[in-house]
Amino acid sequence: MTFRKRLGMILLAGAVGCVSVTGCATSFPRIGKSFDFFAPARSEDPFYPKVVEWQGRARDETTVGLPETALPPNADDSSAYPLGVLRLKFDAFLIRHKRDLAKEFTAWSQRQARLHFKPDPVTTLAGDHWPTLVEFFRTNGDDCDGLDLIAYGLMRDAGFRADETYRLIVRREADGANHMVTLWFEDRNDPWVIDATGATTLEMRKFSDLPAGWLPRVMFNENELYNVVERGPGGYELARDGAHESEASP
């Protein structure tokens, strides 16, 4: 598949708001919570119809998809490798180089975001159009909604699987602003965060290491949609926070 066709599948973070393109401080209290990123989606969530509408248009642009495969076992769990130590070394090598590649994508996408940022005057979720990457390329820029798609597109085109690479809407507790980041699930329970604008982090970090005050809400790619819920006793669906908000940006 060509670069353009593969990236045409990508989700733009379009109606979720442009929080910042300058990043955050290097010293901060961490989120430090555990989340289930694959909880069933809730149709009453305000982002649900927006995501479903985008998915339909994104699939229409796609002619070839990647085969779905199971997530690899954790590299430090040798019992999961019945074929022996060679398989263990094989997967450890692959993961190490995928990390290096994802870090390069993070840095490059942030450089491009600074060059191609375009403010969006739309302030309502319903009124903000979520473009596909083809539409994004035609305008040669966007606010953080579209810019965040750069990192996701690079990862998918480089071979990161559909079942390990997702878009995530996060909410900033301080002011209720929403933002979009890319997640890479090397670890099913604590994914890496790649933020093309640097609003949540200027470097690739585990989600649990993000600055405190960011809450995950809705996670999706072209074909799947999940709500994110906090783990543990008394866990609650984070997507209910700000369920009636209408603004797309702070």
N, C-alpha and C positions, 0 to 999 in steps of 0.2 A: 504494500500500500504506500502511496506517495505521502510525503510530509503533509501536504495540504489536506488530503482526504482524511488522514488519521486525525489531524488536529481539528478538522471540521466537526468531530464528535464531541469536542470538549465543552464542558459546562462553563459558562461565564458566570462570574459572581455578580452580575448585573443588578439588581434591586436591593442589594444588601448594604450598600453605603460605602463611602470611602473614608475610612477612619484616619489614615495617616500614610504618608510616604516617607517618613523620616525615621521610623523604627522606634525602639524603646531603649531604656537605660540598660546597662549591662549588669547592674546589681539590683535584684528585686526578690520579693518573696514569691515562691513558686506556687502554682495551682495546687500541686500535691494531692489531688483527688484521683479516684479511680472511676472510670466510666465504662458503660456498655455502649459501644458505638453502633451496635447492630440491632437495636430494639425496633419492633415494628413501627412503621410510620403511622402518624396520627392525622387523619384526614381533616380534623378541625384546626390543625396548626396553620397559621397564616401563610407559611411558605409552601404548604403542600400543593395547592393548585398552580403556583408559579413554577415549581420544580417539574410537575407533571407536564405542564404545557411546554416547557423548555425541552424536556426529554423527547417529546414527540417530534419537535422540529429537528433536534440533533440527530435522531435516528434516521430521519428522512434524508439527511446529507451523507449517511454512511452506507457504503456498498459492501464493505468487507469488515468483519470483526475479528478480534483476537479470540483464540480458543480459551475456554475457561478451565483453569487447573486449580488444584487444591493449594492452599498456602503451604509453604515448606515448614517442616518442624523447626523448633528453635535449634540454633546451631550448637548450643551447649548440651543438648539432650541426646547422648549417643545411643540410648536405648531405642530411639525412633529411627535408627538407621540399620535395618536388618542386613543391608549389603556390606556393612563393615566400615572401616575407617576411611577408605577412599571416598565414599559418599559424604562422609562427615567433612573431610577436607575440601571436597568439591563445593559443597554448599557454603562453607565458611569463606572460601575464596570469592565465590559469587556475591555473597552478601557484602563483603568488604568493598568490592569494587562498585557495587550498586550504591553503597553509601557515598563513595567518592563522587560518583556521577551525580547523585542527587544534590550534593553540596555545590557542585559546579553549576547545576541548573538554578539553584537558589541565588547564587551570586549573579549569574548572568541575567536572570529575569528581573532582579532588582535594579540592575543597571538600565535595562530596557524600560522598566516602569518609570524611571525618572525622565526618560527621553520622550515617552509617548503618553504621558498623563494628559487627560482631557477632562475638565470638570463637567459634571452632569447636573443640570438644574432641577431635575425631577426629584421630588422628596417623598413620594408615596410609593409603596410597594406595588400597588395595582397599576400605576402609571409608568413604572420604570421597565423598559424592554430589556429582557435578558437575551443578548445576541449569541449566536453560535460563533465559532472562531472565524468562519468564512465572512460573516458580517463584520466581525471585529477587524479583520485584515482590510476590509474595504474602507473602513474609516481611519485606518492607520493609527488607532489609539482609542483610549477610553479612560474612565475613572478606574478605581481599583476593582470594580466589578469585572471588567474585561481584562485588565492587566494581570490579575491573578491567574487567568487562564494560560498565560505564557508558560509558567512552571509545569502546570498539569499537562499541557500539550507536549512539552518536551519529554516528560517522563513516559507518557503513553507511547509516543513515537519511538522512544529508545527501547521499548520492550517491557516496561513495567506493566504488569498484568492488570486487567480490569477489576479482578477481585482483590487487589491489594492497593489500588489507587482510587481515591475518592475526593470529592469536593466537600467542604464543611462550612456551614454558616456558624459563626461564633458571635456572641453578644457581649459587649463591654458593659459590665454592671454599673460603672460610674455614671454613664449617661444614656444607656440603652441603645447605643449605636451598634449596628450589625456590620459584619465584615466577612470576607471569604478567604479561606486558605485551602491548600492542598494537603491531603494526608497520604502517607505511605505506610502501610501496615506490614513492616518487617516483623513487628510484634503485634499480635492480634489485640492485645489489651492496652497498649500504649504506643500509638503510631507516631512517626516522625511528622513534624509540621514544616511545610515549605510555604513561606509567605512571600509572594512576588513583590509586594509593596513594602514589606518590613514593618507593618503596623504592629503586629504581635511579637515579632522577633526578627532580628537582622541575620540570624544564622539558623541553620536547620537544627531544631530541637525536638525532643520528645514532648508530647502534649503535656505530660505531668510537670515538665520543666518550664512551661510558659509562665509569664508573670501572672500573679493572682489577679482576679477580676475579669477573666475571660471565661465564658460559659459556652460549651458546645450545644448546638440546637438541632440542626438537621444535616444529615450526611447523605450524599447521593453521587451517582455517576449517570451515564446515559440510560441505564436500564434499571437501577436499583435506588431505593429511597428508604432511609431509616431515620428514626428519631434517636437521640442520644440521651441515655438516662444514667444518673449517678448510681454507682454500685453501693452495696452495703445496706445495713438495717435502716429502714426509713427512707430508702432512696426514692427520689422523685423525678418526674420527667421534666428535664430542664427546658424543654420546648414550651412549657406552659408559661414561663416567664415572658412577660411582654406580649401575651397572646393577642392583645387588642391594639398593638402599636401599628401605626400606619406610615411612619417615616422610613424612607429608604436610606437616609444618611443623617449624620449628626447635625 
